[in-house]
Amino acid sequence: LERFMVSPDAFPCVIKCTFYGFTTLPSMFPPGAMPRPEEFIFYIQLEDLSGGEFALDDLALGHVPSLQSVDVGVFGKRNVSEEVVWKVREKLSTRRTSTPTTPYFLSIND
């Protein structure tokens, strides 16, 4: 698995951003890469987090203040420890409470 990153000015006009089919984390988009998104949908394979490919800090969304809606799909629950599931849920829940006006959907699936 290689880490995907975009340049700081990659998507200046994007308003809705959806990634399917591969693990996508907000940290892949540095400040300025997507200055205007209102909706962000992405998916995480828990094995990528537990295997050390990504860190929990990669889930931070503070650098995308324009968000109005976030939908996160988390998969692979039965392939990792309950501790990993708890840490990911906690990290994403912290993000949800830090900006309570942003609708935030989280689903953790097997």
NUFI-228450 format. One line per field, with one value per residue: residue number from 1; residue in one letter; y, x, z of N, C-alpha, C, O in turn. Coordinates in Angstrom, 3 decimals, always signed. Layout:
REM NUFI-228450
i = [NUM ...]
aa = [A ...]
n.north = [Y ...]
n.east = [X ...]
n.up = [Z ...]
ca.north = [Y ...]
ca.east = [X ...]
ca.up = [Z ...]
c.north = [Y ...]
c.east = [X ...]
c.up = [Z ...]
o.north = [Y ...]
o.east = [X ...]
o.up = [Z ...]
REM end
This chain:
REM NUFI-228450
i = [1 2 3 4 5 6 7 8 9 10 11 12 13 14 15 16 17 18 19 20 21 22 23 24 25 26 27 28 29 30 31 32 33 34 35 36 37 38 39 40 41 42 43 44 45 46 47 48 49 50 51 52 53 54 55 56 57 58 59 60 61 62 63 64 65 66 67 68 69 70 71 72 73 74 75 76 77 78 79 80 81 82 83 84 85 86 87 88 89 90 91 92 93 94 95 96 97 98 99 100 101 102 103 104 105 106 107 108 109 110]
aa = [L E R F M V S P D A F P C V I K C T F Y G F T T L P S M F P P G A M P R P E E F I F Y I Q L E D L S G G E F A L D D L A L G H V P S L Q S V D V G V F G K R N V S E E V V W K V R E K L S T R R T S T P T T P Y F L S I N D]
n.north = [-1.180 +2.095 +5.462 +8.020 +11.316 +14.697 +17.778 +21.087 +22.840 +21.351 +20.797 +23.265 +24.069 +22.140 +21.023 +18.907 +15.939 +12.649 +9.507 +6.283 +2.832 +2.825 +3.337 +6.431 +9.307 +12.279 +13.585 +13.285 +15.404 +18.325 +21.540 +23.886 +22.318 +21.467 +23.872 +24.509 +22.421 +21.182 +18.840 +15.724 +12.494 +9.495 +6.412 +3.961 +1.385 -0.621 -2.220 -0.820 +1.213 -0.209 -1.590 +0.196 +1.808 +4.181 +6.841 +7.629 +10.389 +11.093 +11.244 +13.710 +16.626 +19.344 +21.209 +21.705 +23.782 +24.466 +22.411 +20.964 +18.581 +15.324 +12.031 +8.979 +5.822 +2.883 -0.046 -3.582 -4.458 -6.959 -7.862 -6.697 -5.670 -5.053 -2.808 -1.170 -0.556 +0.875 +3.073 +4.349 +4.988 +6.728 +8.812 +9.785 +10.532 +12.601 +14.531 +14.993 +16.180 +18.476 +20.186 +20.756 +21.656 +20.587 +18.125 +14.760 +11.589 +8.301 +5.040 +1.831 -1.132 -4.756]
n.east = [+0.846 +0.693 +1.155 -1.059 -0.990 -1.978 -1.384 -1.079 -2.836 -4.672 -7.509 -9.241 -11.911 -13.694 -16.710 -18.238 -16.959 -16.168 -14.890 -14.482 -13.617 -10.923 -8.793 -9.150 -7.997 -8.450 -5.994 -4.557 -5.017 -3.589 -3.649 -5.444 -5.668 -8.265 -10.190 -12.921 -14.823 -18.055 -19.263 -18.036 -17.149 -15.836 -13.930 -12.607 -10.321 -9.959 -7.744 -5.681 -5.181 -4.504 -2.292 -0.240 +0.065 -1.291 -1.935 -3.935 -4.160 -4.324 -6.971 -7.969 -9.927 -9.812 -8.576 -10.274 -12.480 -14.889 -16.699 -19.922 -21.130 -20.178 -19.368 -18.424 -17.257 -16.393 -14.581 -13.925 -13.967 -13.980 -11.460 -9.548 -8.294 -10.472 -9.655 -8.493 -10.780 -12.211 -10.455 -10.486 -13.205 -13.400 -11.637 -12.947 -15.364 -14.542 -13.937 -16.500 -17.792 -16.302 -17.051 -20.026 -22.115 -21.825 -23.229 -22.623 -21.759 -21.165 -20.226 -19.494 -18.476 -18.472]
n.up = [+0.000 -0.987 +0.023 -0.707 -1.785 -2.313 -4.095 -2.594 -3.950 -5.386 -5.749 -6.146 -6.602 -5.757 -4.327 -3.470 -2.309 -2.866 -2.160 -3.247 -2.968 -2.211 +0.617 +2.060 +3.591 +5.515 +5.972 +3.668 +2.129 +2.077 +3.858 +1.960 -0.321 -0.824 -0.535 -0.410 +0.071 +0.838 +1.376 +2.357 +1.706 +2.727 +3.019 +5.266 +5.762 +8.452 +8.880 +7.665 +9.472 +11.797 +10.950 +10.818 +8.610 +8.520 +10.841 +13.745 +13.885 +11.260 +10.659 +11.207 +10.578 +10.781 +9.134 +7.088 +7.019 +5.739 +5.613 +5.589 +5.786 +6.690 +5.906 +6.980 +6.240 +7.793 +7.549 +7.994 +10.624 +11.947 +11.446 +13.009 +16.267 +19.079 +20.391 +18.412 +16.902 +18.855 +19.289 +16.766 +16.545 +18.742 +17.979 +15.684 +16.847 +18.509 +16.635 +15.699 +17.911 +18.193 +16.197 +16.328 +14.675 +12.180 +10.245 +10.803 +9.889 +10.825 +10.151 +11.207 +10.006 +9.551]
ca.north = [+0.000 +3.341 +6.602 +8.950 +12.706 +15.653 +19.055 +22.043 +23.553 +20.327 +20.838 +24.554 +24.316 +20.997 +21.278 +17.579 +15.038 +11.283 +8.518 +4.889 +1.829 +2.812 +4.094 +7.854 +9.992 +13.733 +14.063 +13.212 +16.688 +19.369 +22.793 +24.545 +21.379 +21.528 +24.957 +24.802 +21.301 +21.224 +17.445 +14.852 +11.095 +8.650 +5.086 +3.547 -0.019 -0.617 -2.848 +0.209 +1.931 -1.101 -2.058 +1.245 +2.610 +5.491 +7.104 +8.204 +11.825 +11.262 +11.408 +15.090 +17.407 +20.749 +22.063 +21.824 +24.440 +24.693 +21.216 +20.988 +17.199 +14.336 +10.661 +8.100 +4.391 +2.164 -1.455 -4.523 -4.537 -8.287 -8.174 -5.962 -5.770 -4.142 -1.570 -0.343 -0.064 +1.881 +4.275 +5.031 +5.571 +7.851 +9.902 +10.358 +11.167 +13.861 +15.448 +15.310 +17.104 +19.730 +21.039 +20.158 +22.093 +19.814 +16.772 +13.835 +10.216 +7.326 +3.656 +0.860 -2.394 -5.910]
ca.east = [+0.000 +1.435 +0.407 -1.483 -1.060 -2.239 -0.701 -1.889 -3.834 -5.169 -8.945 -9.699 -13.336 -14.497 -17.696 -18.594 -15.826 -16.491 -13.897 -14.879 -12.708 -9.615 -8.753 -8.899 -7.977 -8.362 -4.610 -4.013 -5.305 -3.003 -4.399 -5.494 -5.926 -9.716 -10.604 -14.353 -15.778 -19.154 -19.595 -16.866 -17.482 -14.660 -13.972 -11.374 -10.125 -9.334 -6.415 -4.701 -4.835 -3.851 -1.025 +0.768 +0.125 -1.830 -2.089 -5.235 -4.143 -4.658 -8.417 -8.332 -10.568 -9.805 -8.058 -11.325 -13.544 -16.108 -17.539 -21.274 -21.540 -19.099 -19.867 -17.261 -17.530 -15.244 -14.771 -12.909 -14.012 -13.647 -10.064 -8.647 -8.656 -11.515 -8.968 -8.375 -12.131 -12.531 -9.638 -10.988 -14.507 -13.122 -11.050 -13.989 -16.343 -13.943 -14.128 -17.921 -18.164 -15.561 -17.828 -21.352 -23.073 -21.602 -23.791 -21.496 -22.268 -20.110 -20.690 -18.407 -19.000 -17.579]
ca.up = [+0.000 -1.036 +0.545 -1.741 -1.324 -3.387 -3.902 -1.831 -4.746 -6.304 -6.012 -5.621 -6.817 -5.319 -3.288 -2.965 -2.512 -2.493 -2.568 -3.088 -3.496 -1.573 +1.863 +1.905 +4.874 +5.366 +5.982 +2.308 +1.522 +2.923 +3.845 +0.660 -1.414 -1.042 +0.356 -0.439 +0.108 +1.792 +1.671 +2.212 +1.974 +2.533 +3.625 +5.925 +6.115 +9.778 +8.804 +7.305 +10.697 +12.758 +10.389 +10.886 +7.390 +8.854 +12.271 +14.073 +13.591 +9.848 +10.544 +11.553 +9.518 +11.176 +8.069 +6.065 +7.783 +4.962 +5.605 +6.128 +5.969 +6.604 +5.994 +7.058 +6.298 +8.345 +7.252 +8.443 +12.090 +12.464 +11.135 +13.906 +17.678 +19.550 +20.774 +17.204 +16.603 +19.865 +19.053 +15.574 +16.910 +19.647 +17.199 +14.839 +17.726 +18.948 +15.511 +15.627 +18.981 +18.078 +15.306 +16.459 +13.659 +10.959 +10.279 +10.750 +9.877 +10.979 +10.177 +11.357 +9.512 +9.520]
c.north = [+1.234 +4.466 +7.610 +10.340 +13.588 +16.960 +20.047 +22.783 +22.621 +20.472 +22.151 +24.792 +23.201 +21.402 +19.963 +16.619 +13.650 +10.358 +7.134 +3.995 +1.834 +3.676 +5.528 +8.485 +11.490 +14.256 +13.990 +14.532 +17.789 +20.636 +23.466 +23.620 +21.369 +22.623 +25.140 +23.608 +21.490 +19.818 +16.572 +13.443 +10.275 +7.374 +4.713 +2.035 -0.022 -1.267 -1.833 +0.990 +1.034 -1.570 -1.004 +2.087 +4.042 +5.620 +7.699 +9.700 +12.102 +11.468 +12.839 +15.837 +18.905 +21.694 +22.226 +22.478 +24.622 +23.521 +21.444 +19.577 +16.279 +12.961 +9.738 +6.654 +3.676 +0.664 -2.304 -4.702 -5.911 -8.677 -7.482 -6.124 -4.763 -2.801 -0.632 +0.255 +1.061 +3.178 +5.057 +5.708 +6.804 +9.055 +10.580 +11.047 +12.496 +14.910 +15.900 +16.329 +18.431 +20.701 +20.503 +20.589 +21.335 +18.449 +15.760 +12.414 +9.249 +5.938 +2.745 -0.508 -3.511 -5.936]
c.east = [+0.885 +0.542 +0.173 -1.570 -1.331 -1.531 -1.633 -2.955 -4.556 -6.642 -9.559 -11.205 -14.243 -15.433 -18.144 -17.470 -16.192 -15.411 -14.401 -13.746 -11.295 -9.659 -8.346 -8.966 -7.848 -6.931 -3.957 -4.191 -4.751 -3.855 -4.312 -5.808 -7.397 -10.274 -12.114 -15.284 -16.831 -19.527 -18.377 -17.278 -16.230 -14.782 -12.604 -11.405 -9.385 -7.955 -5.336 -4.260 -4.072 -2.496 +0.052 +0.886 -0.311 -1.916 -3.468 -5.288 -4.459 -6.152 -8.871 -8.899 -10.561 -9.346 -9.053 -12.558 -14.867 -17.083 -18.892 -21.762 -20.331 -19.718 -18.656 -17.731 -16.276 -15.511 -13.636 -12.863 -13.587 -12.192 -9.066 -9.125 -9.758 -10.904 -8.831 -9.732 -12.486 -11.760 -10.128 -12.322 -14.305 -12.579 -12.108 -15.067 -15.835 -14.124 -15.582 -18.303 -17.426 -16.236 -19.256 -22.361 -22.904 -22.246 -22.682 -22.025 -21.097 -20.733 -19.475 -18.993 -17.960 -16.891]
c.up = [+0.000 -0.551 -0.573 -1.136 -2.537 -3.077 -3.211 -2.636 -5.721 -6.689 -5.512 -5.731 -6.316 -4.184 -2.657 -3.322 -1.990 -3.026 -2.240 -3.565 -2.948 -0.320 +1.580 +3.284 +4.662 +5.313 +4.609 +1.566 +2.415 +2.891 +2.479 -0.499 -1.800 -0.133 +0.476 -0.263 +1.201 +2.235 +1.385 +2.629 +1.723 +3.342 +4.168 +6.113 +7.442 +9.770 +8.448 +8.534 +11.663 +12.261 +10.366 +9.626 +7.655 +10.364 +12.518 +13.779 +12.124 +9.627 +10.816 +10.341 +9.798 +10.085 +6.908 +6.723 +7.039 +4.998 +6.263 +6.418 +5.776 +6.790 +5.918 +7.143 +6.753 +8.182 +7.818 +9.946 +12.609 +12.195 +12.046 +15.343 +18.017 +19.955 +19.574 +16.848 +17.577 +19.597 +17.837 +15.879 +17.793 +18.877 +16.334 +15.667 +18.248 +17.866 +15.455 +16.693 +18.889 +17.114 +15.268 +15.403 +12.344 +11.090 +9.989 +10.877 +9.918 +10.998 +10.242 +11.052 +9.588 +8.184]
o.north = [+1.402 +4.419 +7.995 +10.515 +13.250 +17.213 +19.869 +23.308 +23.067 +20.286 +22.141 +25.643 +23.311 +22.034 +19.904 +16.499 +13.491 +10.418 +6.839 +4.367 +0.900 +4.612 +5.791 +8.221 +11.923 +15.274 +14.583 +14.752 +18.151 +20.796 +23.597 +24.095 +21.271 +22.316 +25.855 +23.784 +21.899 +19.622 +16.662 +13.222 +10.344 +7.263 +5.095 +1.479 +0.527 -0.901 -1.970 +1.388 +1.469 -1.914 -1.284 +2.992 +4.989 +4.619 +8.215 +10.227 +13.225 +11.830 +13.144 +15.693 +19.659 +22.874 +22.810 +21.805 +24.911 +23.627 +22.032 +19.387 +16.434 +12.744 +9.716 +6.305 +3.847 +0.163 -1.811 -5.065 -5.996 -9.719 -7.656 -6.644 -3.760 -1.768 +0.575 +1.440 +2.094 +4.263 +6.286 +6.863 +7.817 +10.186 +11.808 +12.051 +13.430 +16.063 +17.070 +17.255 +19.423 +21.910 +19.867 +19.929 +21.433 +17.675 +15.911 +12.078 +9.367 +5.681 +2.866 -0.984 -3.267 -6.827]
o.east = [+1.727 -0.679 +1.099 -2.169 -0.948 -1.131 -2.851 -3.899 -5.005 -6.986 -10.322 -11.734 -15.462 -15.019 -18.401 -17.081 -16.491 -15.057 -14.715 -12.998 -10.537 -10.451 -7.327 -9.891 -7.193 -6.676 -2.897 -3.595 -5.380 -4.692 -3.226 -6.182 -7.730 -10.785 -12.566 -16.489 -16.531 -20.043 -17.766 -17.704 -15.633 -15.624 -11.574 -12.404 -8.287 -7.093 -4.193 -3.099 -3.099 -1.632 +1.169 +1.719 +0.232 -1.966 -4.097 -6.353 -4.823 -6.565 -10.055 -8.405 -11.247 -9.696 -8.720 -13.562 -15.881 -18.187 -18.993 -22.695 -19.563 -20.499 -17.947 -18.517 -15.210 -16.545 -12.540 -11.821 -12.894 -11.740 -7.858 -10.210 -9.942 -11.568 -9.033 -9.823 -13.010 -12.336 -10.181 -12.538 -14.977 -13.012 -12.160 -15.628 -16.620 -14.435 -15.859 -19.063 -17.884 -16.020 -19.656 -23.389 -23.767 -21.854 -21.913 -22.671 -20.153 -21.660 -18.547 -19.889 -16.757 -16.082]
o.up = [+0.882 -0.702 -1.287 -0.075 -3.657 -1.941 -3.238 -2.047 -6.777 -7.856 -4.547 -5.017 -6.443 -3.212 -1.455 -4.484 -0.806 -4.203 -1.087 -4.469 -3.214 -0.212 +0.942 +4.052 +3.713 +4.669 +4.407 +0.512 +3.409 +2.003 +1.913 -1.571 -2.981 +0.945 +1.371 -0.444 +2.322 +3.335 +0.320 +3.763 +0.648 +4.234 +3.612 +6.570 +7.536 +10.569 +8.884 +8.634 +12.279 +13.068 +9.931 +9.569 +7.085 +11.079 +11.595 +13.457 +11.774 +8.526 +10.666 +9.223 +9.109 +10.110 +5.877 +6.956 +7.674 +4.464 +7.339 +7.199 +4.827 +7.716 +4.913 +8.023 +6.160 +8.625 +8.083 +10.491 +13.623 +12.669 +11.881 +15.600 +17.327 +19.869 +19.709 +16.529 +17.159 +19.667 +17.868 +15.513 +17.600 +19.099 +16.260 +15.228 +18.416 +18.165 +15.190 +16.409 +19.457 +17.202 +14.292 +15.253 +11.472 +11.963 +9.039 +11.869 +9.137 +11.766 +9.442 +11.748 +9.675 +7.922]
REM end
